Amino acid sequence: MNRTVIAAPGAHVDEGLQPERTTLAWVRTSAVAALVTLLFLRSTPADPPTVATVGTVCLGGPMFLLAATRRSHAERVRQFTQETATVPFLHITFLAATVLVLATAAALCTVL
């Protein structure tokens, strides 16, 4: 039986699916973070300047993630095909900061 090897063992032939799923996951995460922030803004009983400040800070994280994810998709594809993928620490940091600020603001608004 004669078998033809198209690519070297371990090499990635498909350069679109995994990076595309990763990009879509970041987009969904950003959208949910923005939605939670908007729900917080809609339901909080705090004074308007506080709500506006918290909303601006918390919407900044998801907006940054959306912009950065769209911009970095081609780089993610390149890294995946070369098997040199890196962890997006800046994305993770912005997401964690958004969640932390939103949780703190929600706790403070509930107590006050």
Jmol script that loads the backbone (N, CA, C; Angstrom):
load data "model"
ATOM      1  N   MET A   1       0.849  -1.166   0.000  1.00  0.00           N
ATOM      2  CA  MET A   1       0.000   0.000   0.000  1.00  0.00           C
ATOM      3  C   MET A   1       0.899   1.235   0.000  1.00  0.00           C
ATOM      4  N   ASN A   2       0.637   2.165  -0.866  1.00  0.00           N
ATOM      5  CA  ASN A   2       1.439   3.368  -1.025  1.00  0.00           C
ATOM      6  C   ASN A   2       0.715   4.551  -0.382  1.00  0.00           C
ATOM      7  N   ARG A   3       1.349   5.206   0.604  1.00  0.00           N
ATOM      8  CA  ARG A   3       0.719   6.347   1.294  1.00  0.00           C
ATOM      9  C   ARG A   3       1.505   7.603   0.977  1.00  0.00           C
ATOM     10  N   THR A   4       0.806   8.670   0.718  1.00  0.00           N
ATOM     11  CA  THR A   4       1.434   9.945   0.419  1.00  0.00           C
ATOM     12  C   THR A   4       1.266  10.859   1.617  1.00  0.00           C
ATOM     13  N   VAL A   5       2.372  11.401   2.106  1.00  0.00           N
ATOM     14  CA  VAL A   5       2.328  12.330   3.223  1.00  0.00           C
ATOM     15  C   VAL A   5       2.266  13.740   2.659  1.00  0.00           C
ATOM     16  N   ILE A   6       1.218  14.462   2.986  1.00  0.00           N
ATOM     17  CA  ILE A   6       1.037  15.818   2.473  1.00  0.00           C
ATOM     18  C   ILE A   6       1.890  16.808   3.261  1.00  0.00           C
ATOM     19  N   ALA A   7       1.949  16.653   4.556  1.00  0.00           N
ATOM     20  CA  ALA A   7       2.717  17.569   5.407  1.00  0.00           C
ATOM     21  C   ALA A   7       3.587  16.740   6.340  1.00  0.00           C
ATOM     22  N   ALA A   8       4.575  17.385   6.896  1.00  0.00           N
ATOM     23  CA  ALA A   8       5.449  16.699   7.848  1.00  0.00           C
ATOM     24  C   ALA A   8       4.644  16.314   9.078  1.00  0.00           C
ATOM     25  N   PRO A   9       5.005  15.197   9.724  1.00  0.00           N
ATOM     26  CA  PRO A   9       4.275  14.811  10.938  1.00  0.00           C
ATOM     27  C   PRO A   9       4.330  15.916  11.987  1.00  0.00           C
ATOM     28  N   GLY A  10       3.179  16.241  12.539  1.00  0.00           N
ATOM     29  CA  GLY A  10       3.116  17.276  13.564  1.00  0.00           C
ATOM     30  C   GLY A  10       2.890  18.668  13.003  1.00  0.00           C
ATOM     31  N   ALA A  11       3.023  18.859  11.690  1.00  0.00           N
ATOM     32  CA  ALA A  11       2.815  20.185  11.111  1.00  0.00           C
ATOM     33  C   ALA A  11       1.317  20.439  10.951  1.00  0.00           C
ATOM     34  N   HIS A  12       0.937  21.687  11.078  1.00  0.00           N
ATOM     35  CA  HIS A  12      -0.473  22.052  10.946  1.00  0.00           C
ATOM     36  C   HIS A  12      -0.777  22.391   9.501  1.00  0.00           C
ATOM     37  N   VAL A  13      -1.691  21.634   8.923  1.00  0.00           N
ATOM     38  CA  VAL A  13      -2.087  21.888   7.552  1.00  0.00           C
ATOM     39  C   VAL A  13      -3.185  22.943   7.526  1.00  0.00           C
ATOM     40  N   ASP A  14      -4.114  22.844   8.444  1.00  0.00           N
ATOM     41  CA  ASP A  14      -5.224  23.783   8.507  1.00  0.00           C
ATOM     42  C   ASP A  14      -4.799  24.997   9.328  1.00  0.00           C
ATOM     43  N   GLU A  15      -4.737  26.138   8.683  1.00  0.00           N
ATOM     44  CA  GLU A  15      -4.291  27.324   9.402  1.00  0.00           C
ATOM     45  C   GLU A  15      -5.428  28.260   9.758  1.00  0.00           C
ATOM     46  N   GLY A  16      -6.660  27.800   9.704  1.00  0.00           N
ATOM     47  CA  GLY A  16      -7.763  28.707   9.945  1.00  0.00           C
ATOM     48  C   GLY A  16      -8.682  28.378  11.093  1.00  0.00           C
ATOM     49  N   LEU A  17      -8.913  27.114  11.378  1.00  0.00           N
ATOM     50  CA  LEU A  17      -9.970  26.782  12.317  1.00  0.00           C
ATOM     51  C   LEU A  17      -9.633  27.113  13.771  1.00  0.00           C
ATOM     52  N   GLN A  18      -8.503  26.666  14.268  1.00  0.00           N
ATOM     53  CA  GLN A  18      -8.188  26.920  15.676  1.00  0.00           C
ATOM     54  C   GLN A  18      -8.007  28.411  15.965  1.00  0.00           C
ATOM     55  N   PRO A  19      -7.249  29.151  15.174  1.00  0.00           N
ATOM     56  CA  PRO A  19      -7.152  30.594  15.439  1.00  0.00           C
ATOM     57  C   PRO A  19      -8.507  31.294  15.305  1.00  0.00           C
ATOM     58  N   GLU A  20      -9.329  30.824  14.390  1.00  0.00           N
ATOM     59  CA  GLU A  20     -10.654  31.424  14.220  1.00  0.00           C
ATOM     60  C   GLU A  20     -11.510  31.177  15.464  1.00  0.00           C
ATOM     61  N   ARG A  21     -11.458  29.976  16.008  1.00  0.00           N
ATOM     62  CA  ARG A  21     -12.207  29.681  17.238  1.00  0.00           C
ATOM     63  C   ARG A  21     -11.702  30.528  18.396  1.00  0.00           C
ATOM     64  N   THR A  22     -10.385  30.711  18.479  1.00  0.00           N
ATOM     65  CA  THR A  22      -9.823  31.541  19.545  1.00  0.00           C
ATOM     66  C   THR A  22     -10.275  32.987  19.404  1.00  0.00           C
ATOM     67  N   THR A  23     -10.245  33.503  18.197  1.00  0.00           N
ATOM     68  CA  THR A  23     -10.698  34.873  17.958  1.00  0.00           C
ATOM     69  C   THR A  23     -12.171  35.023  18.308  1.00  0.00           C
ATOM     70  N   LEU A  24     -12.980  34.063  17.885  1.00  0.00           N
ATOM     71  CA  LEU A  24     -14.407  34.125  18.204  1.00  0.00           C
ATOM     72  C   LEU A  24     -14.659  34.028  19.705  1.00  0.00           C
ATOM     73  N   ALA A  25     -13.857  33.248  20.404  1.00  0.00           N
ATOM     74  CA  ALA A  25     -14.002  33.153  21.858  1.00  0.00           C
ATOM     75  C   ALA A  25     -13.698  34.492  22.525  1.00  0.00           C
ATOM     76  N   TRP A  26     -12.651  35.187  22.058  1.00  0.00           N
ATOM     77  CA  TRP A  26     -12.344  36.508  22.613  1.00  0.00           C
ATOM     78  C   TRP A  26     -13.453  37.506  22.298  1.00  0.00           C
ATOM     79  N   VAL A  27     -14.039  37.419  21.107  1.00  0.00           N
ATOM     80  CA  VAL A  27     -15.140  38.316  20.747  1.00  0.00           C
ATOM     81  C   VAL A  27     -16.348  38.048  21.628  1.00  0.00           C
ATOM     82  N   ARG A  28     -16.679  36.773  21.842  1.00  0.00           N
ATOM     83  CA  ARG A  28     -17.811  36.441  22.725  1.00  0.00           C
ATOM     84  C   ARG A  28     -17.551  36.902  24.153  1.00  0.00           C
ATOM     85  N   THR A  29     -16.334  36.708  24.637  1.00  0.00           N
ATOM     86  CA  THR A  29     -15.988  37.145  25.994  1.00  0.00           C
ATOM     87  C   THR A  29     -16.123  38.656  26.123  1.00  0.00           C
ATOM     88  N   SER A  30     -15.665  39.387  25.132  1.00  0.00           N
ATOM     89  CA  SER A  30     -15.767  40.846  25.153  1.00  0.00           C
ATOM     90  C   SER A  30     -17.229  41.292  25.119  1.00  0.00           C
ATOM     91  N   ALA A  31     -18.017  40.636  24.279  1.00  0.00           N
ATOM     92  CA  ALA A  31     -19.432  40.995  24.183  1.00  0.00           C
ATOM     93  C   ALA A  31     -20.165  40.739  25.491  1.00  0.00           C
ATOM     94  N   VAL A  32     -19.876  39.624  26.139  1.00  0.00           N
ATOM     95  CA  VAL A  32     -20.525  39.320  27.417  1.00  0.00           C
ATOM     96  C   VAL A  32     -20.077  40.312  28.496  1.00  0.00           C
ATOM     97  N   ALA A  33     -18.804  40.660  28.518  1.00  0.00           N
ATOM     98  CA  ALA A  33     -18.326  41.644  29.497  1.00  0.00           C
ATOM     99  C   ALA A  33     -19.000  42.992  29.277  1.00  0.00           C
ATOM    100  N   ALA A  34     -19.159  43.397  28.022  1.00  0.00           N
ATOM    101  CA  ALA A  34     -19.849  44.658  27.726  1.00  0.00           C
ATOM    102  C   ALA A  34     -21.321  44.565  28.121  1.00  0.00           C
ATOM    103  N   LEU A  35     -21.962  43.443  27.868  1.00  0.00           N
ATOM    104  CA  LEU A  35     -23.368  43.264  28.235  1.00  0.00           C
ATOM    105  C   LEU A  35     -23.559  43.309  29.743  1.00  0.00           C
ATOM    106  N   VAL A  36     -22.700  42.648  30.487  1.00  0.00           N
ATOM    107  CA  VAL A  36     -22.788  42.673  31.950  1.00  0.00           C
ATOM    108  C   VAL A  36     -22.589  44.099  32.463  1.00  0.00           C
ATOM    109  N   THR A  37     -21.664  44.827  31.857  1.00  0.00           N
ATOM    110  CA  THR A  37     -21.449  46.219  32.255  1.00  0.00           C
ATOM    111  C   THR A  37     -22.695  47.053  31.984  1.00  0.00           C
ATOM    112  N   LEU A  38     -23.303  46.877  30.825  1.00  0.00           N
ATOM    113  CA  LEU A  38     -24.514  47.633  30.503  1.00  0.00           C
ATOM    114  C   LEU A  38     -25.672  47.263  31.428  1.00  0.00           C
ATOM    115  N   LEU A  39     -25.789  45.988  31.778  1.00  0.00           N
ATOM    116  CA  LEU A  39     -26.827  45.586  32.739  1.00  0.00           C
ATOM    117  C   LEU A  39     -26.570  46.203  34.110  1.00  0.00           C
ATOM    118  N   PHE A  40     -25.300  46.265  34.507  1.00  0.00           N
ATOM    119  CA  PHE A  40     -24.951  46.924  35.764  1.00  0.00           C
ATOM    120  C   PHE A  40     -25.349  48.395  35.722  1.00  0.00           C
ATOM    121  N   LEU A  41     -25.033  49.065  34.625  1.00  0.00           N
ATOM    122  CA  LEU A  41     -25.359  50.490  34.495  1.00  0.00           C
ATOM    123  C   LEU A  41     -26.872  50.710  34.541  1.00  0.00           C
ATOM    124  N   ARG A  42     -27.603  49.789  33.968  1.00  0.00           N
ATOM    125  CA  ARG A  42     -29.059  49.925  33.926  1.00  0.00           C
ATOM    126  C   ARG A  42     -29.695  49.690  35.298  1.00  0.00           C
ATOM    127  N   SER A  43     -29.128  48.809  36.095  1.00  0.00           N
ATOM    128  CA  SER A  43     -29.803  48.401  37.329  1.00  0.00           C
ATOM    129  C   SER A  43     -29.222  48.993  38.608  1.00  0.00           C
ATOM    130  N   THR A  44     -28.119  49.714  38.532  1.00  0.00           N
ATOM    131  CA  THR A  44     -27.512  50.213  39.760  1.00  0.00           C
ATOM    132  C   THR A  44     -28.258  51.434  40.298  1.00  0.00           C
ATOM    133  N   PRO A  45     -28.414  51.506  41.611  1.00  0.00           N
ATOM    134  CA  PRO A  45     -29.118  52.646  42.207  1.00  0.00           C
ATOM    135  C   PRO A  45     -28.183  53.812  42.573  1.00  0.00           C
ATOM    136  N   ALA A  46     -26.948  53.783  42.150  1.00  0.00           N
ATOM    137  CA  ALA A  46     -25.971  54.816  42.530  1.00  0.00           C
ATOM    138  C   ALA A  46     -26.252  56.117  41.788  1.00  0.00           C
ATOM    139  N   ASP A  47     -25.538  57.168  42.219  1.00  0.00           N
ATOM    140  CA  ASP A  47     -25.712  58.474  41.588  1.00  0.00           C
ATOM    141  C   ASP A  47     -25.118  58.464  40.173  1.00  0.00           C
ATOM    142  N   PRO A  48     -25.637  59.314  39.275  1.00  0.00           N
ATOM    143  CA  PRO A  48     -25.215  59.291  37.869  1.00  0.00           C
ATOM    144  C   PRO A  48     -23.719  59.481  37.620  1.00  0.00           C
ATOM    145  N   PRO A  49     -22.991  60.379  38.339  1.00  0.00           N
ATOM    146  CA  PRO A  49     -21.555  60.477  38.055  1.00  0.00           C
ATOM    147  C   PRO A  49     -20.783  59.190  38.363  1.00  0.00           C
ATOM    148  N   THR A  50     -21.168  58.513  39.419  1.00  0.00           N
ATOM    149  CA  THR A  50     -20.511  57.250  39.762  1.00  0.00           C
ATOM    150  C   THR A  50     -20.796  56.193  38.708  1.00  0.00           C
ATOM    151  N   VAL A  51     -22.046  56.108  38.288  1.00  0.00           N
ATOM    152  CA  VAL A  51     -22.432  55.130  37.275  1.00  0.00           C
ATOM    153  C   VAL A  51     -21.698  55.415  35.961  1.00  0.00           C
ATOM    154  N   ALA A  52     -21.610  56.687  35.576  1.00  0.00           N
ATOM    155  CA  ALA A  52     -20.921  57.050  34.335  1.00  0.00           C
ATOM    156  C   ALA A  52     -19.432  56.709  34.405  1.00  0.00           C
ATOM    157  N   THR A  53     -18.809  56.968  35.549  1.00  0.00           N
ATOM    158  CA  THR A  53     -17.380  56.670  35.701  1.00  0.00           C
ATOM    159  C   THR A  53     -17.120  55.168  35.643  1.00  0.00           C
ATOM    160  N   VAL A  54     -17.889  54.410  36.399  1.00  0.00           N
ATOM    161  CA  VAL A  54     -17.721  52.956  36.403  1.00  0.00           C
ATOM    162  C   VAL A  54     -18.026  52.385  35.020  1.00  0.00           C
ATOM    163  N   GLY A  55     -19.057  52.895  34.382  1.00  0.00           N
ATOM    164  CA  GLY A  55     -19.404  52.421  33.044  1.00  0.00           C
ATOM    165  C   GLY A  55     -18.312  52.687  32.025  1.00  0.00           C
ATOM    166  N   THR A  56     -17.734  53.885  32.086  1.00  0.00           N
ATOM    167  CA  THR A  56     -16.657  54.219  31.156  1.00  0.00           C
ATOM    168  C   THR A  56     -15.444  53.320  31.370  1.00  0.00           C
ATOM    169  N   VAL A  57     -15.073  53.131  32.630  1.00  0.00           N
ATOM    170  CA  VAL A  57     -13.919  52.290  32.935  1.00  0.00           C
ATOM    171  C   VAL A  57     -14.186  50.838  32.522  1.00  0.00           C
ATOM    172  N   CYS A  58     -15.359  50.334  32.845  1.00  0.00           N
ATOM    173  CA  CYS A  58     -15.660  48.931  32.571  1.00  0.00           C
ATOM    174  C   CYS A  58     -15.931  48.655  31.095  1.00  0.00           C
ATOM    175  N   LEU A  59     -16.419  49.620  30.350  1.00  0.00           N
ATOM    176  CA  LEU A  59     -16.614  49.403  28.922  1.00  0.00           C
ATOM    177  C   LEU A  59     -15.311  49.557  28.148  1.00  0.00           C
ATOM    178  N   GLY A  60     -14.321  50.203  28.765  1.00  0.00           N
ATOM    179  CA  GLY A  60     -13.022  50.353  28.109  1.00  0.00           C
ATOM    180  C   GLY A  60     -12.339  49.015  27.882  1.00  0.00           C
ATOM    181  N   GLY A  61     -12.437  48.115  28.851  1.00  0.00           N
ATOM    182  CA  GLY A  61     -11.813  46.795  28.728  1.00  0.00           C
ATOM    183  C   GLY A  61     -12.361  45.978  27.565  1.00  0.00           C
ATOM    184  N   PRO A  62     -13.683  45.788  27.494  1.00  0.00           N
ATOM    185  CA  PRO A  62     -14.231  45.034  26.360  1.00  0.00           C
ATOM    186  C   PRO A  62     -13.976  45.702  25.005  1.00  0.00           C
ATOM    187  N   MET A  63     -14.022  47.023  24.959  1.00  0.00           N
ATOM    188  CA  MET A  63     -13.757  47.707  23.693  1.00  0.00           C
ATOM    189  C   MET A  63     -12.301  47.500  23.255  1.00  0.00           C
ATOM    190  N   PHE A  64     -11.381  47.535  24.224  1.00  0.00           N
ATOM    191  CA  PHE A  64      -9.984  47.252  23.910  1.00  0.00           C
ATOM    192  C   PHE A  64      -9.831  45.824  23.404  1.00  0.00           C
ATOM    193  N   LEU A  65     -10.491  44.881  24.074  1.00  0.00           N
ATOM    194  CA  LEU A  65     -10.392  43.480  23.653  1.00  0.00           C
ATOM    195  C   LEU A  65     -10.930  43.273  22.245  1.00  0.00           C
ATOM    196  N   LEU A  66     -12.049  43.916  21.925  1.00  0.00           N
ATOM    197  CA  LEU A  66     -12.593  43.781  20.577  1.00  0.00           C
ATOM    198  C   LEU A  66     -11.628  44.331  19.531  1.00  0.00           C
ATOM    199  N   ALA A  67     -11.070  45.498  19.801  1.00  0.00           N
ATOM    200  CA  ALA A  67     -10.138  46.110  18.845  1.00  0.00           C
ATOM    201  C   ALA A  67      -8.866  45.273  18.719  1.00  0.00           C
ATOM    202  N   ALA A  68      -8.327  44.822  19.836  1.00  0.00           N
ATOM    203  CA  ALA A  68      -7.078  44.061  19.814  1.00  0.00           C
ATOM    204  C   ALA A  68      -7.276  42.676  19.190  1.00  0.00           C
ATOM    205  N   THR A  69      -8.408  42.061  19.432  1.00  0.00           N
ATOM    206  CA  THR A  69      -8.670  40.735  18.880  1.00  0.00           C
ATOM    207  C   THR A  69      -8.791  40.803  17.365  1.00  0.00           C
ATOM    208  N   ARG A  70      -9.489  41.787  16.895  1.00  0.00           N
ATOM    209  CA  ARG A  70      -9.639  41.944  15.443  1.00  0.00           C
ATOM    210  C   ARG A  70      -8.284  42.196  14.788  1.00  0.00           C
ATOM    211  N   ARG A  71      -7.483  43.028  15.420  1.00  0.00           N
ATOM    212  CA  ARG A  71      -6.178  43.397  14.875  1.00  0.00           C
ATOM    213  C   ARG A  71      -5.191  42.232  14.933  1.00  0.00           C
ATOM    214  N   SER A  72      -5.287  41.395  15.939  1.00  0.00           N
ATOM    215  CA  SER A  72      -4.272  40.360  16.148  1.00  0.00           C
ATOM    216  C   SER A  72      -4.628  38.992  15.552  1.00  0.00           C
ATOM    217  N   HIS A  73      -5.727  38.896  14.821  1.00  0.00           N
ATOM    218  CA  HIS A  73      -6.123  37.603  14.270  1.00  0.00           C
ATOM    219  C   HIS A  73      -5.079  37.069  13.284  1.00  0.00           C
ATOM    220  N   ALA A  74      -4.582  37.903  12.404  1.00  0.00           N
ATOM    221  CA  ALA A  74      -3.582  37.445  11.428  1.00  0.00           C
ATOM    222  C   ALA A  74      -2.314  36.978  12.129  1.00  0.00           C
ATOM    223  N   GLU A  75      -1.921  37.672  13.175  1.00  0.00           N
ATOM    224  CA  GLU A  75      -0.739  37.267  13.940  1.00  0.00           C
ATOM    225  C   GLU A  75      -0.980  35.922  14.623  1.00  0.00           C
ATOM    226  N   ARG A  76      -2.188  35.703  15.117  1.00  0.00           N
ATOM    227  CA  ARG A  76      -2.522  34.433  15.771  1.00  0.00           C
ATOM    228  C   ARG A  76      -2.454  33.281  14.766  1.00  0.00           C
ATOM    229  N   VAL A  77      -2.923  33.507  13.543  1.00  0.00           N
ATOM    230  CA  VAL A  77      -2.842  32.481  12.506  1.00  0.00           C
ATOM    231  C   VAL A  77      -1.378  32.156  12.207  1.00  0.00           C
ATOM    232  N   ARG A  78      -0.550  33.186  12.072  1.00  0.00           N
ATOM    233  CA  ARG A  78       0.866  32.981  11.787  1.00  0.00           C
ATOM    234  C   ARG A  78       1.533  32.191  12.909  1.00  0.00           C
ATOM    235  N   GLN A  79       1.260  32.572  14.158  1.00  0.00           N
ATOM    236  CA  GLN A  79       1.849  31.871  15.294  1.00  0.00           C
ATOM    237  C   GLN A  79       1.387  30.422  15.349  1.00  0.00           C
ATOM    238  N   PHE A  80       0.129  30.177  15.033  1.00  0.00           N
ATOM    239  CA  PHE A  80      -0.398  28.815  15.086  1.00  0.00           C
ATOM    240  C   PHE A  80       0.273  27.927  14.051  1.00  0.00           C
ATOM    241  N   THR A  81       0.440  28.435  12.844  1.00  0.00           N
ATOM    242  CA  THR A  81       1.052  27.614  11.798  1.00  0.00           C
ATOM    243  C   THR A  81       2.535  27.377  12.066  1.00  0.00           C
ATOM    244  N   GLN A  82       3.186  28.300  12.771  1.00  0.00           N
ATOM    245  CA  GLN A  82       4.596  28.122  13.095  1.00  0.00           C
ATOM    246  C   GLN A  82       4.805  27.467  14.457  1.00  0.00           C
ATOM    247  N   GLU A  83       3.696  27.143  15.131  1.00  0.00           N
ATOM    248  CA  GLU A  83       3.720  26.531  16.459  1.00  0.00           C
ATOM    249  C   GLU A  83       4.519  27.355  17.458  1.00  0.00           C
ATOM    250  N   THR A  84       4.293  28.666  17.441  1.00  0.00           N
ATOM    251  CA  THR A  84       4.964  29.566  18.372  1.00  0.00           C
ATOM    252  C   THR A  84       3.950  30.447  19.094  1.00  0.00           C
ATOM    253  N   ALA A  85       2.781  29.925  19.395  1.00  0.00           N
ATOM    254  CA  ALA A  85       1.728  30.721  20.008  1.00  0.00           C
ATOM    255  C   ALA A  85       2.156  31.252  21.369  1.00  0.00           C
ATOM    256  N   THR A  86       1.758  32.481  21.648  1.00  0.00           N
ATOM    257  CA  THR A  86       2.063  33.116  22.925  1.00  0.00           C
ATOM    258  C   THR A  86       0.761  33.398  23.670  1.00  0.00           C
ATOM    259  N   VAL A  87       0.873  33.575  24.958  1.00  0.00           N
ATOM    260  CA  VAL A  87      -0.279  33.879  25.793  1.00  0.00           C
ATOM    261  C   VAL A  87      -0.554  35.382  25.718  1.00  0.00           C
ATOM    262  N   PRO A  88      -1.795  35.781  25.443  1.00  0.00           N
ATOM    263  CA  PRO A  88      -2.108  37.211  25.342  1.00  0.00           C
ATOM    264  C   PRO A  88      -2.302  37.840  26.728  1.00  0.00           C
ATOM    265  N   PHE A  89      -1.198  38.123  27.412  1.00  0.00           N
ATOM    266  CA  PHE A  89      -1.275  38.638  28.780  1.00  0.00           C
ATOM    267  C   PHE A  89      -2.025  39.960  28.868  1.00  0.00           C
ATOM    268  N   LEU A  90      -1.860  40.823  27.879  1.00  0.00           N
ATOM    269  CA  LEU A  90      -2.533  42.118  27.910  1.00  0.00           C
ATOM    270  C   LEU A  90      -4.046  41.941  27.829  1.00  0.00           C
ATOM    271  N   HIS A  91      -4.516  41.021  26.997  1.00  0.00           N
ATOM    272  CA  HIS A  91      -5.952  40.753  26.895  1.00  0.00           C
ATOM    273  C   HIS A  91      -6.487  40.225  28.227  1.00  0.00           C
ATOM    274  N   ILE A  92      -5.764  39.283  28.796  1.00  0.00           N
ATOM    275  CA  ILE A  92      -6.192  38.685  30.056  1.00  0.00           C
ATOM    276  C   ILE A  92      -6.192  39.721  31.175  1.00  0.00           C
ATOM    277  N   THR A  93      -5.194  40.593  31.181  1.00  0.00           N
ATOM    278  CA  THR A  93      -5.107  41.634  32.209  1.00  0.00           C
ATOM    279  C   THR A  93      -6.275  42.611  32.104  1.00  0.00           C
ATOM    280  N   PHE A  94      -6.609  43.052  30.897  1.00  0.00           N
ATOM    281  CA  PHE A  94      -7.736  43.969  30.723  1.00  0.00           C
ATOM    282  C   PHE A  94      -9.045  43.311  31.121  1.00  0.00           C
ATOM    283  N   LEU A  95      -9.213  42.051  30.773  1.00  0.00           N
ATOM    284  CA  LEU A  95     -10.439  41.347  31.146  1.00  0.00           C
ATOM    285  C   LEU A  95     -10.541  41.189  32.661  1.00  0.00           C
ATOM    286  N   ALA A  96      -9.451  40.811  33.301  1.00  0.00           N
ATOM    287  CA  ALA A  96      -9.453  40.658  34.759  1.00  0.00           C
ATOM    288  C   ALA A  96      -9.704  41.998  35.447  1.00  0.00           C
ATOM    289  N   ALA A  97      -9.097  43.067  34.951  1.00  0.00           N
ATOM    290  CA  ALA A  97      -9.306  44.393  35.539  1.00  0.00           C
ATOM    291  C   ALA A  97     -10.760  44.830  35.388  1.00  0.00           C
ATOM    292  N   THR A  98     -11.356  44.548  34.240  1.00  0.00           N
ATOM    293  CA  THR A  98     -12.763  44.899  34.024  1.00  0.00           C
ATOM    294  C   THR A  98     -13.663  44.161  35.005  1.00  0.00           C
ATOM    295  N   VAL A  99     -13.441  42.879  35.163  1.00  0.00           N
ATOM    296  CA  VAL A  99     -14.247  42.086  36.092  1.00  0.00           C
ATOM    297  C   VAL A  99     -14.047  42.565  37.524  1.00  0.00           C
ATOM    298  N   LEU A 100     -12.810  42.858  37.899  1.00  0.00           N
ATOM    299  CA  LEU A 100     -12.518  43.331  39.256  1.00  0.00           C
ATOM    300  C   LEU A 100     -13.185  44.676  39.539  1.00  0.00           C
ATOM    301  N   VAL A 101     -13.076  45.614  38.629  1.00  0.00           N
ATOM    302  CA  VAL A 101     -13.702  46.938  38.829  1.00  0.00           C
ATOM    303  C   VAL A 101     -15.210  46.807  38.878  1.00  0.00           C
ATOM    304  N   LEU A 102     -15.781  46.022  37.992  1.00  0.00           N
ATOM    305  CA  LEU A 102     -17.232  45.856  37.968  1.00  0.00           C
ATOM    306  C   LEU A 102     -17.737  45.171  39.234  1.00  0.00           C
ATOM    307  N   ALA A 103     -17.039  44.153  39.701  1.00  0.00           N
ATOM    308  CA  ALA A 103     -17.450  43.466  40.926  1.00  0.00           C
ATOM    309  C   ALA A 103     -17.340  44.381  42.136  1.00  0.00           C
ATOM    310  N   THR A 104     -16.249  45.154  42.214  1.00  0.00           N
ATOM    311  CA  THR A 104     -16.084  46.089  43.319  1.00  0.00           C
ATOM    312  C   THR A 104     -17.170  47.165  43.305  1.00  0.00           C
ATOM    313  N   ALA A 105     -17.449  47.702  42.121  1.00  0.00           N
ATOM    314  CA  ALA A 105     -18.487  48.731  42.004  1.00  0.00           C
ATOM    315  C   ALA A 105     -19.864  48.179  42.356  1.00  0.00           C
ATOM    316  N   ALA A 106     -20.140  46.960  41.933  1.00  0.00           N
ATOM    317  CA  ALA A 106     -21.425  46.354  42.269  1.00  0.00           C
ATOM    318  C   ALA A 106     -21.542  46.126  43.774  1.00  0.00           C
ATOM    319  N   ALA A 107     -20.467  45.683  44.409  1.00  0.00           N
ATOM    320  CA  ALA A 107     -20.495  45.470  45.858  1.00  0.00           C
ATOM    321  C   ALA A 107     -20.678  46.794  46.599  1.00  0.00           C
ATOM    322  N   LEU A 108     -19.970  47.825  46.179  1.00  0.00           N
ATOM    323  CA  LEU A 108     -20.083  49.128  46.829  1.00  0.00           C
ATOM    324  C   LEU A 108     -21.456  49.745  46.620  1.00  0.00           C
ATOM    325  N   CYS A 109     -22.010  49.620  45.431  1.00  0.00           N
ATOM    326  CA  CYS A 109     -23.344  50.167  45.172  1.00  0.00           C
ATOM    327  C   CYS A 109     -24.420  49.416  45.931  1.00  0.00           C
ATOM    328  N   THR A 110     -24.217  48.141  46.181  1.00  0.00           N
ATOM    329  CA  THR A 110     -25.177  47.358  46.936  1.00  0.00           C
ATOM    330  C   THR A 110     -25.151  47.741  48.420  1.00  0.00           C
ATOM    331  N   VAL A 111     -23.954  47.979  48.934  1.00  0.00           N
ATOM    332  CA  VAL A 111     -23.807  48.317  50.340  1.00  0.00           C
ATOM    333  C   VAL A 111     -24.281  49.741  50.627  1.00  0.00           C
ATOM    334  N   LEU A 112     -23.928  50.647  49.725  1.00  0.00           N
ATOM    335  CA  LEU A 112     -24.289  52.058  49.945  1.00  0.00           C
ATOM    336  C   LEU A 112     -25.690  52.295  49.625  1.00  0.00           C
TER     337      LEU A 112
END
end "model"
wireframe off; spacefill off
backbone 0.3
color backbone group
